[in-house]
Amino acid sequence: MTMARLRLPDADPRLPDLGAPGMHNLAILVVVVVALYFGREIFVPLALALILSFALAPAVSWLRRLRVPRFPAVLGVVLLAFLGIFVFGAVVAGQVSQLADNLPRYQYNIQDKIRSFRSSAAEGGVVTRASEMLRQLSEEIEGDDPPAATAGEPGTSRQESRAEERAPVPVQIQQPAPKPLQLIQSIIGPLIEPLATTGIVVVFVVFMLLQRGDLRDRFIRLAGADDLNRTTEAISDAGKRIGRYLLMQLVVNATYAIPVAIGLWVIGVPNPLLWGMLAMILRFVPYVGPVIASFFPLALAVAVDPGWTMFLWTAALFVVLELISNNVVEPWLYGASTGLSPVAIIAAAIFWTWLWGPVGLLLSTPLTVCLVVLGRHVPRFGFLDVLLGSEPVLTPQESLYQRLLAGDPDEATERAEEFLEERPLLEFYEEVAIPALSLMEHDRARGVLDDDRRALIAASLLTLVDNLSDHEDVTAAEDDEAAADAPGGDPTPRQPCPVAPEDLAADWRDRPVLCAGGRGNLDDAASAILGQLFERCGVGTRLVSFDANASATYAGLDLQGVRLICLSYMNAGSIAHARYLVRRLRRHTDARILVGFWSLAPEEADGLDLVKMTRADLCVTSLAEAMEQVIAGVPTAEKVPASGPGGEVLLSAG
């Protein structure tokens, strides 16, 4: 007898090898991080240039399509971009200088608020009592006794004499006047490093845009010229993701900064242009950027206004704009995410800030996007996509198995309902639940799933099936137009039933179908799924545990009125067991028998004569096939019952 093989999912190629090659890759990763840290003076300008080249490449390509030569197009775009950056910086510097001149005028309002806060604490209040307690504890810890008067010096205490002895002698230190060369160095020195960095970035950007094709070819050669398709796709994916992120983030930040500046100007907060521009820049920082951007205007509102009205209006402005930006503007403009999970964004911000400081914080998201793209297209770095990417790392069937393994049918139901928002229940059972049971059966067969854990999983899955018993399938999008043209114009739910439930013969609603597990509790769970699908199609069904089919108990099985018996097997190699069970059942009933091997691959089933090998009336490998074959043979109320001798149902053989 040919034994069938169990369908198993392939291993995830993104997961790293934890053997010697894995340790080698870990050592390389540590060396790279150390090199990035100690070589940040070189790598920071290079990273800035790389990100800017991704952002400016679409503008250069647009000019090239207008038949502008490459060098003028690159030079014009780069000059225009850095001119905008310098103008932006000049405006911010001017606003900061103006704010610094006005800060002393706000000192008195701050002092008045502090005095008001202190006076608001009533005598004997919490603040007063806490201060008094701390003062007394401090005196007890110091343990200083009152000093006694010095003998022979009436009227003079020892403390006063010691104070006179320790009286400080005023010392004044005068620095010599700086020489002209030192004065020039003190002025120009702080400007040299940022100017040098800016110059290096400009040169890198120009050459990256001019030599874009040559750099691409060299990267392809290094990454692997033997797979041009994958390497080209990786480069294109990285460019699109980073370019889209920077452009959309700039648009979102601008739509946030302009209302901030206008709102602060209306409220009366000084330097609203500065705070709007600051909010535009800080929103590039993930999560904490908007909080930092709102802190300075709020603090200034406290300093400017003698009351609290300006502070409250400023806080309300930022809260409302943040809600609108996060829930309306960003979902509308982004269209597609950067491919990073929220946890990865936070972790990347911490890592790059530690590595490169504030510049690393601004570059954290684009640089991490590059790593995710690298992991998505280069198998050796696939673990980066698993760790940092936003795509689910577990398939739906693996996720369902994990939740059932943890004994959490409620969360499993929530994930099932997410799937069912767009897909029918039959597809969920066919594509998720049955494959999850196949994974469980595989673990049982290799001895890693004990009886207690298997019983817990089966009970959790039965709870999931019961939770979905009242689910109504969504309307198929492709049927909406046809439903609109139908009388009444109401869309009808998509049904997996070949015949409408109300058209079935009345006697088929009185539980004439018996669904039973073949040889284990996982088979019982599959049987419950099949029974629920029959019930949704109007066929009355009752469930029987696999224990009732055992050789010692099957004689007591109630088969009165049963016209169809459905046996479920999750073990694809249980053909012999199915044949023995069918033989026992035929001794006590004339009902038709259907056997479902739910883990058996269709292409393997085609090479086996399962009906002959099991002596059943019909053998199937999918729920959809079972529904189609059974319901097609059920008589309807309008036609002559499709029955054989004795009135039994005639199952379709396809």
C-alpha positions as CSV (number, residue, x, y, z in Angstrom):
1,M,0.0,0.0,0.0
2,T,1.3,3.4,-0.9
3,M,1.5,5.7,2.1
4,A,0.5,9.3,1.6
5,R,2.8,12.1,2.8
6,L,1.7,15.0,5.0
7,R,1.7,18.5,3.5
8,L,4.1,20.6,5.5
9,P,5.0,24.3,5.0
10,D,8.5,25.0,3.8
11,A,11.1,26.5,6.2
12,D,11.2,30.2,6.2
13,P,14.3,31.2,4.2
14,R,14.5,34.5,6.0
15,L,15.6,32.9,9.3
16,P,19.3,32.8,9.9
17,D,21.4,29.6,10.4
18,L,22.3,29.5,14.1
19,G,25.3,27.2,13.5
20,A,28.8,28.2,12.6
21,P,27.7,30.5,9.6
22,G,25.4,32.3,12.0
23,M,28.2,33.0,14.4
24,H,30.3,34.2,11.5
25,N,27.6,36.6,10.4
26,L,27.2,37.8,14.0
27,A,30.9,38.6,14.2
28,I,30.7,40.5,10.9
29,L,27.7,42.5,12.3
30,V,29.7,43.5,15.4
31,V,32.6,44.6,13.3
32,V,30.3,46.7,11.1
33,V,28.7,48.4,14.1
34,V,32.2,49.2,15.6
35,A,33.3,50.6,12.3
36,L,30.2,52.8,12.0
37,Y,30.7,54.1,15.5
38,F,34.4,55.0,15.2
39,G,34.2,56.1,11.6
40,R,31.1,58.3,12.0
41,E,33.0,61.4,10.8
42,I,33.1,59.7,7.4
43,F,29.9,57.6,7.4
44,V,27.6,60.4,8.6
45,P,28.2,62.6,5.5
46,L,28.0,59.5,3.3
47,A,24.6,58.5,4.8
48,L,23.3,62.0,4.5
49,A,24.4,62.1,0.9
50,L,22.8,58.7,0.2
51,I,19.4,59.7,1.6
52,L,19.5,63.1,-0.2
53,S,20.4,61.4,-3.5
54,F,17.3,59.1,-3.1
55,A,15.2,62.2,-2.4
56,L,16.6,64.3,-5.3
57,A,16.8,61.5,-7.9
58,P,13.1,61.9,-9.0
59,A,13.7,65.6,-9.7
60,V,16.8,64.9,-11.8
61,S,14.9,62.2,-13.7
62,W,12.1,64.6,-14.4
63,L,14.6,67.2,-15.8
64,R,16.2,64.4,-17.9
65,R,12.9,63.6,-19.4
66,L,12.7,67.2,-20.4
67,R,16.0,66.7,-22.3
68,V,18.1,68.7,-19.9
69,P,21.7,67.4,-19.9
70,R,22.7,65.4,-16.9
71,F,25.3,67.7,-15.4
72,P,23.1,70.9,-15.5
73,A,20.1,68.9,-14.2
74,V,22.1,67.5,-11.2
75,L,23.8,70.8,-10.4
76,G,20.6,72.8,-10.6
77,V,18.7,70.4,-8.4
78,V,21.5,70.1,-5.8
79,L,22.0,73.9,-5.7
80,L,18.3,74.5,-5.4
81,A,17.9,72.0,-2.6
82,F,20.8,73.3,-0.5
83,L,19.8,76.9,-1.1
84,G,16.4,76.0,0.4
85,I,18.2,74.3,3.3
86,F,20.4,77.4,3.9
87,V,17.4,79.8,3.7
88,F,15.5,77.6,6.2
89,G,18.5,77.7,8.6
90,A,18.9,81.4,8.2
91,V,15.2,82.0,9.1
92,V,15.5,79.8,12.1
93,A,18.7,81.5,13.3
94,G,17.0,84.9,13.0
95,Q,14.0,83.8,14.9
96,V,16.1,82.3,17.7
97,S,18.1,85.5,18.0
98,Q,14.9,87.5,18.2
99,L,13.6,85.2,20.9
100,A,16.8,85.4,22.9
101,D,16.5,89.2,23.0
102,N,12.9,89.0,24.3
103,L,13.4,86.3,27.0
104,P,14.4,88.6,29.8
105,R,11.0,90.4,29.6
106,Y,9.2,87.1,30.3
107,Q,11.2,86.5,33.5
108,Y,8.8,88.4,35.7
109,N,5.7,86.4,34.6
110,I,7.5,83.2,35.4
111,Q,8.4,84.5,38.9
112,D,4.8,85.6,39.5
113,K,3.5,82.2,38.6
114,I,6.0,80.5,41.0
115,R,4.9,82.8,43.8
116,S,1.3,82.2,43.0
117,F,1.9,78.5,43.1
118,R,3.6,78.6,46.4
119,S,1.0,80.9,48.0
120,S,-1.8,78.6,46.7
121,A,-0.5,75.9,49.0
122,A,-2.5,76.6,52.2
123,E,-0.9,76.7,55.6
124,G,-0.5,73.1,56.7
125,G,-1.1,71.8,53.2
126,V,0.7,68.9,51.6
127,V,3.5,71.0,50.2
128,T,4.1,72.8,53.5
129,R,4.1,69.6,55.5
130,A,6.4,67.9,53.0
131,S,8.9,70.7,53.2
132,E,8.8,70.8,57.0
133,M,9.3,67.0,57.2
134,L,12.3,67.2,54.8
135,R,13.8,70.0,56.9
136,Q,13.5,68.1,60.2
137,L,14.9,65.0,58.6
138,S,17.9,66.9,57.3
139,E,18.6,68.4,60.7
140,E,18.4,65.0,62.4
141,I,20.8,63.5,59.8
142,E,23.4,66.3,60.2
143,G,23.1,66.0,64.1
144,D,24.7,69.5,64.7
145,D,24.3,70.7,68.4
146,P,24.1,74.4,69.2
147,P,27.7,75.6,69.8
148,A,28.7,76.7,73.2
149,A,30.4,80.1,73.9
150,T,34.2,80.1,74.0
151,A,35.7,80.4,77.5
152,G,37.4,83.7,78.2
153,E,35.5,85.5,75.4
154,P,32.2,86.7,76.9
155,G,29.6,87.5,74.3
156,T,31.5,85.7,71.5
157,S,30.4,82.2,70.4
158,R,32.8,79.5,69.1
159,Q,30.8,79.4,65.9
160,E,31.3,83.2,65.3
161,S,35.0,82.9,66.0
162,R,35.3,80.0,63.5
163,A,33.4,82.0,61.0
164,E,35.8,84.9,61.3
165,E,38.8,82.6,61.0
166,R,37.3,81.0,57.9
167,A,36.2,84.2,56.2
168,P,37.0,83.9,52.5
169,V,39.6,86.1,50.9
170,P,38.2,87.5,47.6
171,V,40.3,86.4,44.6
172,Q,39.9,87.9,41.2
173,I,41.3,86.1,38.1
174,Q,41.8,88.2,35.0
175,Q,42.5,86.6,31.7
176,P,44.9,88.2,29.3
177,A,43.5,89.8,26.3
178,P,43.3,87.3,23.4
179,K,45.7,87.7,20.6
180,P,44.3,88.4,17.1
181,L,45.0,84.8,15.9
182,Q,43.3,83.3,18.9
183,L,40.3,85.6,18.4
184,I,39.9,84.5,14.8
185,Q,40.3,80.8,15.8
186,S,37.6,81.1,18.5
187,I,35.2,82.6,16.0
188,I,35.9,80.5,12.9
189,G,36.7,77.2,14.8
190,P,33.0,76.2,15.6
191,L,32.0,76.9,12.0
192,I,34.6,74.8,10.3
193,E,33.2,71.3,11.2
194,P,29.6,71.9,10.0
195,L,30.8,73.7,6.9
196,A,33.2,70.9,6.1
197,T,30.5,68.3,6.7
198,T,28.1,70.3,4.4
199,G,30.7,70.5,1.7
200,I,31.4,66.8,1.8
201,V,27.7,66.1,1.6
202,V,27.3,68.4,-1.4
203,V,30.2,66.7,-3.2
204,F,28.9,63.2,-2.4
205,V,25.4,64.1,-3.6
206,V,26.6,65.6,-6.8
207,F,28.8,62.6,-7.7
208,M,26.1,60.0,-6.6
209,L,23.6,61.7,-8.9
210,L,26.1,62.0,-11.8
211,Q,27.4,58.5,-11.5
212,R,24.1,56.9,-10.5
213,G,24.2,54.3,-13.3
214,D,27.8,53.3,-12.6
215,L,27.2,53.0,-8.8
216,R,24.2,50.9,-9.5
217,D,26.2,48.5,-11.7
218,R,29.0,48.3,-9.1
219,F,26.4,47.5,-6.4
220,I,24.9,44.8,-8.6
221,R,28.4,43.3,-9.1
222,L,29.0,43.3,-5.3
223,A,25.6,42.0,-4.4
224,G,25.5,39.3,-7.0
225,A,25.5,39.6,-10.7
226,D,24.2,36.0,-11.1
227,D,20.7,37.2,-10.0
228,L,20.2,40.5,-11.8
229,N,16.4,40.3,-11.3
230,R,16.6,40.2,-7.5
231,T,19.4,42.8,-7.2
232,T,17.6,45.2,-9.6
233,E,14.4,44.8,-7.7
234,A,16.2,45.5,-4.4
235,I,17.6,48.7,-5.7
236,S,14.3,49.9,-7.2
237,D,12.4,48.9,-4.0
238,A,14.9,50.8,-1.8
239,G,14.7,53.9,-4.0
240,K,10.9,53.9,-4.1
241,R,10.4,53.3,-0.4
242,I,12.9,56.0,0.8
243,G,11.8,58.5,-1.8
244,R,8.2,58.0,-1.0
245,Y,8.9,58.2,2.7
246,L,10.8,61.5,2.5
247,L,8.4,63.1,0.1
248,M,5.2,62.1,2.0
249,Q,6.8,62.9,5.4
250,L,7.8,66.4,4.0
251,V,4.2,67.0,2.8
252,V,2.7,65.7,6.1
253,N,5.1,67.9,8.1
254,A,4.3,70.9,6.0
255,T,0.5,70.4,6.4
256,Y,1.2,70.2,10.2
257,A,3.6,73.1,10.5
258,I,1.6,75.7,8.6
259,P,-1.5,75.4,10.9
260,V,0.8,75.3,13.9
261,A,2.4,78.7,12.9
262,I,-0.9,80.3,12.0
263,G,-2.6,79.0,15.2
264,L,0.3,80.2,17.5
265,W,0.1,83.6,15.7
266,V,-3.6,83.9,16.4
267,I,-3.1,82.8,20.0
268,G,-0.3,85.3,20.5
269,V,2.6,83.1,21.2
270,P,5.8,85.0,20.2
271,N,7.9,83.8,17.2
272,P,5.2,81.5,15.7
273,L,7.2,81.1,12.5
274,L,10.1,79.6,14.5
275,W,7.8,77.0,16.2
276,G,6.2,76.1,13.0
277,M,9.5,75.4,11.3
278,L,10.7,73.6,14.4
279,A,7.6,71.4,14.3
280,M,8.3,70.6,10.6
281,I,11.8,69.4,11.3
282,L,11.1,67.5,14.6
283,R,8.3,65.5,13.1
284,F,11.0,63.6,11.1
285,V,11.9,62.2,14.5
286,P,9.7,59.2,15.2
287,Y,7.1,59.5,18.0
288,V,9.0,61.9,20.3
289,G,9.5,64.6,17.7
290,P,5.9,66.1,18.0
291,V,6.2,66.1,21.8
292,I,9.5,68.0,21.7
293,A,8.1,70.4,19.1
294,S,5.1,71.2,21.4
295,F,7.2,71.6,24.6
296,F,8.8,74.9,23.6
297,P,5.7,76.8,22.6
298,L,3.9,75.6,25.7
299,A,6.8,76.8,27.9
300,L,6.8,80.1,26.2
301,A,3.0,80.4,26.6
302,V,3.5,80.0,30.3
303,A,6.2,82.7,30.4
304,V,4.4,85.2,28.2
305,D,0.8,85.1,29.6
306,P,0.3,86.2,33.2
307,G,-2.6,83.8,33.3
308,W,-3.1,80.3,31.9
309,T,-5.4,81.0,28.9
310,M,-2.6,81.1,26.3
311,F,-1.1,77.8,27.7
312,L,-4.5,76.0,27.4
313,W,-5.2,77.3,23.9
314,T,-1.7,76.2,22.8
315,A,-2.1,72.8,24.3
316,A,-5.5,72.4,22.6
317,L,-4.0,73.5,19.2
318,F,-1.3,70.8,19.3
319,V,-3.7,68.0,20.5
320,V,-6.2,68.8,17.7
321,L,-3.6,69.1,15.0
322,E,-1.9,65.9,16.1
323,L,-5.1,63.9,16.0
324,I,-6.0,65.3,12.6
325,S,-2.5,64.6,11.2
326,N,-2.3,61.0,12.6
327,N,-5.8,59.9,11.7
328,V,-6.6,61.8,8.6
329,V,-3.6,63.3,6.8
330,E,-1.1,60.5,7.2
331,P,-3.4,57.6,6.2
332,W,-4.5,59.6,3.2
333,L,-1.1,60.7,1.9
334,Y,1.1,57.7,2.8
335,G,-0.9,55.1,0.8
336,A,1.8,52.5,1.6
337,S,3.9,52.2,4.7
338,T,7.6,52.2,4.9
339,G,7.6,48.5,5.7
340,L,8.8,49.0,9.3
341,S,7.1,47.8,12.4
342,P,6.4,50.4,15.2
343,V,8.8,48.6,17.6
344,A,11.5,48.6,14.9
345,I,11.1,52.3,14.4
346,I,11.6,53.0,18.1
347,A,14.5,50.5,18.3
348,A,16.1,52.0,15.2
349,A,15.8,55.5,16.6
350,I,17.6,54.5,19.8
351,F,20.3,52.6,18.0
352,W,21.1,55.2,15.4
353,T,21.0,58.0,18.0
354,W,23.5,56.1,20.2
355,L,25.6,55.5,17.1
356,W,25.6,58.9,15.5
357,G,23.9,61.3,17.8
358,P,21.1,63.7,16.7
359,V,21.9,63.2,13.0
360,G,21.4,59.5,13.5
361,L,18.0,60.2,15.0
362,L,16.9,62.0,11.9
363,L,18.3,59.3,9.6
364,S,17.1,56.4,11.6
365,T,14.0,55.6,9.6
366,P,15.5,55.9,6.1
367,L,18.5,53.9,7.0
368,T,16.4,51.2,8.6
369,V,14.2,51.0,5.5
370,C,17.4,50.2,3.5
371,L,18.2,47.4,5.9
372,V,14.7,46.0,5.6
373,V,14.9,46.1,1.8
374,L,18.3,44.4,2.0
375,G,16.8,41.6,4.1
376,R,13.8,41.2,1.9
377,H,15.8,40.7,-1.3
378,V,19.1,39.1,-0.1
379,P,18.5,35.7,1.5
380,R,21.7,36.0,3.7
381,F,20.2,39.1,5.4
382,G,16.6,37.8,5.6
383,F,16.7,38.0,9.4
384,L,16.6,41.8,9.1
385,D,13.2,41.7,7.4
386,V,12.0,39.3,10.1
387,L,13.2,41.6,12.9
388,L,12.4,45.0,11.5
389,G,9.8,44.5,8.8
390,S,6.0,45.2,9.2
391,E,5.0,42.1,7.3
392,P,3.6,39.2,9.5
393,V,6.4,36.8,10.2
394,L,4.0,33.9,10.8
395,T,1.5,32.6,8.2
396,P,-2.2,32.7,9.2
397,Q,-2.2,29.0,9.9
398,E,1.0,29.2,12.0
399,S,-0.5,32.1,13.9
400,L,-3.7,30.2,14.6
401,Y,-1.7,27.2,15.7
402,Q,0.3,29.3,18.1
403,R,-2.7,30.9,19.7
404,L,-4.4,27.5,20.1
405,L,-1.2,26.0,21.5
406,A,-1.2,28.8,24.1
407,G,-4.8,28.0,25.0
408,D,-6.2,31.4,23.8
409,P,-9.2,30.8,21.6
410,D,-10.5,34.3,22.1
411,E,-7.5,35.9,20.4
412,A,-7.7,33.2,17.7
413,T,-11.3,34.2,17.2
414,E,-10.3,37.9,16.8
415,R,-7.7,37.0,14.2
416,A,-10.3,34.8,12.4
417,E,-12.7,37.7,12.4
418,E,-10.1,39.9,10.8
419,F,-9.7,37.3,8.0
420,L,-13.5,37.0,7.7
421,E,-13.9,40.7,7.1
422,E,-13.0,40.1,3.4
423,R,-13.2,36.4,3.0
424,P,-15.9,33.8,3.5
425,L,-15.9,31.3,6.3
426,L,-15.3,28.3,4.0
427,E,-12.1,29.9,2.8
428,F,-11.0,30.5,6.4
429,Y,-11.5,26.9,7.3
430,E,-9.9,25.7,4.1
431,E,-6.9,28.0,4.0
432,V,-6.2,28.6,7.7
433,A,-7.9,26.2,10.1
434,I,-7.3,22.9,8.3
435,P,-3.6,23.7,7.5
436,A,-3.2,24.6,11.2
437,L,-4.6,21.2,12.1
438,S,-2.1,19.7,9.7
439,L,0.7,21.4,11.6
440,M,-0.6,20.0,14.8
441,E,-0.9,16.5,13.4
442,H,2.7,16.8,12.2
443,D,3.9,17.7,15.7
444,R,1.8,14.8,17.1
445,A,3.4,12.4,14.6
446,R,6.9,13.4,15.5
447,G,6.2,13.1,19.3
448,V,6.4,16.8,20.4
449,L,2.7,17.1,21.2
450,D,1.6,15.1,24.2
451,D,-1.9,14.0,24.9
452,D,-2.7,16.8,27.3
453,R,-1.5,19.6,25.0
454,R,-3.3,18.0,22.1
455,A,-6.6,17.9,24.1
456,L,-6.1,21.5,25.0
457,I,-5.6,22.5,21.3
458,A,-8.7,20.5,20.2
459,A,-10.8,22.1,22.9
460,S,-9.6,25.5,22.0
461,L,-10.4,24.9,18.3
462,L,-13.9,23.6,19.1
463,T,-14.4,26.9,21.1
464,L,-13.2,28.8,18.0
465,V,-15.7,26.9,15.8
466,D,-18.5,27.6,18.2
467,N,-17.6,31.3,18.3
468,L,-17.9,31.5,14.6
469,S,-21.2,29.7,14.4
470,D,-23.2,32.9,14.0
471,H,-20.9,34.5,11.5
472,E,-22.4,36.0,8.3
473,D,-20.1,36.1,5.3
474,V,-19.3,39.4,3.7
475,T,-20.9,40.3,0.4
476,A,-18.6,39.5,-2.5
477,A,-17.3,42.6,-4.2
478,E,-17.8,41.1,-7.6
479,D,-21.4,40.3,-6.9
480,D,-22.3,43.8,-5.7
481,E,-23.3,45.1,-9.1
482,A,-25.4,42.1,-9.9
483,A,-27.1,42.4,-6.5
484,A,-27.8,46.1,-7.2
485,D,-29.7,45.1,-10.4
486,A,-31.6,42.4,-8.6
487,P,-35.2,43.1,-7.3
488,G,-34.9,45.2,-4.2
489,G,-31.2,45.9,-4.9
490,D,-30.0,44.3,-1.6
491,P,-26.7,42.5,-1.8
492,T,-26.8,38.9,-0.5
493,P,-24.1,37.2,1.5
494,R,-21.7,35.0,-0.5
495,Q,-22.7,31.4,0.1
496,P,-20.5,28.3,-0.2
497,C,-23.5,26.1,-0.7
498,P,-24.3,24.8,-4.2
499,V,-28.0,24.7,-3.2
500,A,-29.8,27.4,-1.2
501,P,-30.7,26.1,2.3
502,E,-34.4,26.8,1.9
503,D,-34.5,24.7,-1.3
504,L,-33.5,21.5,0.5
505,A,-36.0,18.7,1.3
506,A,-37.5,19.1,4.7
507,D,-36.3,15.6,5.9
508,W,-32.7,16.7,5.4
509,R,-33.0,19.3,8.0
510,D,-33.7,16.7,10.7
511,R,-30.0,15.9,11.4
512,P,-29.6,13.0,8.9
513,V,-25.8,13.5,8.6
514,L,-23.4,12.2,11.2
515,C,-19.9,13.7,11.3
516,A,-17.3,11.8,13.3
517,G,-13.6,12.0,14.0
518,G,-11.5,9.1,12.7
519,R,-9.0,8.3,15.3
520,G,-8.1,11.3,17.5
521,N,-9.3,14.6,19.0
522,L,-7.7,16.6,16.1
523,D,-10.0,14.6,13.8
524,D,-12.9,15.6,16.0
525,A,-12.0,19.3,15.5
526,A,-12.0,18.8,11.7
527,S,-15.3,17.0,11.9
528,A,-16.8,19.9,13.9
529,I,-15.7,22.3,11.1
530,L,-17.3,20.1,8.4
531,G,-20.5,19.7,10.5
532,Q,-20.8,23.5,10.9
533,L,-20.5,24.0,7.2
534,F,-23.2,21.5,6.5
535,E,-25.5,23.2,9.1
536,R,-24.9,26.6,7.4
537,C,-26.2,25.0,4.2
538,G,-29.4,23.8,5.8
539,V,-28.3,20.1,6.3
540,G,-29.0,18.9,9.8
541,T,-25.8,17.4,11.4
542,R,-24.8,15.8,14.6
543,L,-21.3,15.3,15.9
544,V,-19.8,12.1,17.3
545,S,-16.4,11.8,19.0
546,F,-13.8,9.4,17.7
547,D,-14.2,7.4,20.9
548,A,-17.6,6.3,19.8
549,N,-16.1,4.6,16.7
550,A,-13.7,2.4,18.6
551,S,-14.0,-1.3,18.2
552,A,-15.2,-1.7,21.8
553,T,-17.9,1.0,21.6
554,Y,-19.1,1.4,18.0
555,A,-21.9,-1.2,18.5
556,G,-23.7,1.2,20.8
557,L,-23.5,4.1,18.3
558,D,-27.0,5.4,17.5
559,L,-27.4,5.4,13.7
560,Q,-31.2,5.7,13.6
561,G,-32.2,8.0,10.8
562,V,-28.6,8.6,9.6
563,R,-28.4,8.8,5.8
564,L,-24.8,10.0,5.5
565,I,-21.7,9.4,7.7
566,C,-18.7,11.7,7.3
567,L,-15.4,10.5,8.7
568,S,-12.5,13.0,9.1
569,Y,-8.8,12.2,9.2
570,M,-6.0,14.6,9.8
571,N,-3.4,11.9,9.5
572,A,-2.9,11.3,5.7
573,G,-1.5,7.8,6.4
574,S,-4.7,6.5,8.1
575,I,-6.0,4.8,5.0
576,A,-6.0,1.3,6.6
577,H,-7.7,2.6,9.7
578,A,-10.4,4.2,7.5
579,R,-11.0,0.9,5.7
580,Y,-11.4,-1.0,9.0
581,L,-13.8,1.7,10.4
582,V,-15.9,1.7,7.2
583,R,-16.1,-2.1,7.4
584,R,-17.4,-1.9,11.0
585,L,-19.9,0.7,10.2
586,R,-21.4,-1.1,7.3
587,R,-22.3,-4.0,9.6
588,H,-24.8,-1.7,11.3
589,T,-26.1,0.8,8.7
590,D,-26.8,1.2,5.1
591,A,-26.0,4.9,5.2
592,R,-23.5,6.3,2.7
593,I,-20.0,6.9,4.0
594,L,-17.7,9.8,3.1
595,V,-14.1,9.9,4.2
596,G,-12.1,13.1,4.3
597,F,-8.3,13.1,4.3
598,W,-7.8,16.8,5.0
599,S,-4.0,16.7,5.1
600,L,-3.6,14.8,1.9
601,A,-2.3,16.8,-1.1
602,P,-4.7,16.7,-4.1
603,E,-1.9,15.7,-6.5
604,E,-1.0,12.7,-4.2
605,A,-4.7,11.8,-3.9
606,D,-5.0,11.7,-7.7
607,G,-2.5,8.8,-7.7
608,L,-4.4,6.8,-5.2
609,D,-7.8,5.1,-5.6
610,L,-9.0,6.1,-2.2
611,V,-12.5,4.9,-2.7
612,K,-11.3,1.4,-3.5
613,M,-8.7,1.4,-0.8
614,T,-11.1,2.5,2.0
615,R,-14.3,0.9,0.6
616,A,-16.1,4.2,1.2
617,D,-18.7,5.7,-1.1
618,L,-16.7,9.0,-1.6
619,C,-13.3,10.2,-0.5
620,V,-12.4,13.9,-0.6
621,T,-9.3,16.0,0.4
622,S,-10.9,19.5,0.8
623,L,-13.9,21.0,2.5
624,A,-15.1,22.7,-0.7
625,E,-15.1,19.3,-2.5
626,A,-17.1,17.7,0.4
627,M,-19.6,20.5,0.3
628,E,-20.0,20.3,-3.4
629,Q,-20.3,16.5,-3.7
630,V,-22.7,16.1,-0.7
631,I,-25.0,19.1,-1.2
632,A,-25.3,18.3,-4.9
633,G,-26.7,14.9,-4.0
634,V,-29.2,16.1,-1.5
635,P,-32.8,16.2,-2.8
636,T,-34.7,19.5,-3.0
637,A,-38.3,20.3,-2.3
638,E,-39.1,21.0,-6.0
639,K,-37.7,17.9,-7.6
640,V,-37.9,14.2,-7.2
641,P,-35.6,13.0,-4.4
642,A,-32.3,11.8,-5.8
643,S,-32.3,8.5,-3.9
644,G,-31.4,5.0,-4.5
645,P,-33.0,1.8,-3.2
646,G,-34.2,2.4,0.4
647,G,-34.2,6.2,0.0
648,E,-30.5,6.7,0.7
649,V,-28.8,9.8,-0.7
650,L,-26.9,9.4,-3.9
651,L,-23.5,11.1,-3.5
652,S,-22.1,12.7,-6.6
653,A,-18.8,11.2,-7.6
654,G,-17.7,14.3,-9.5
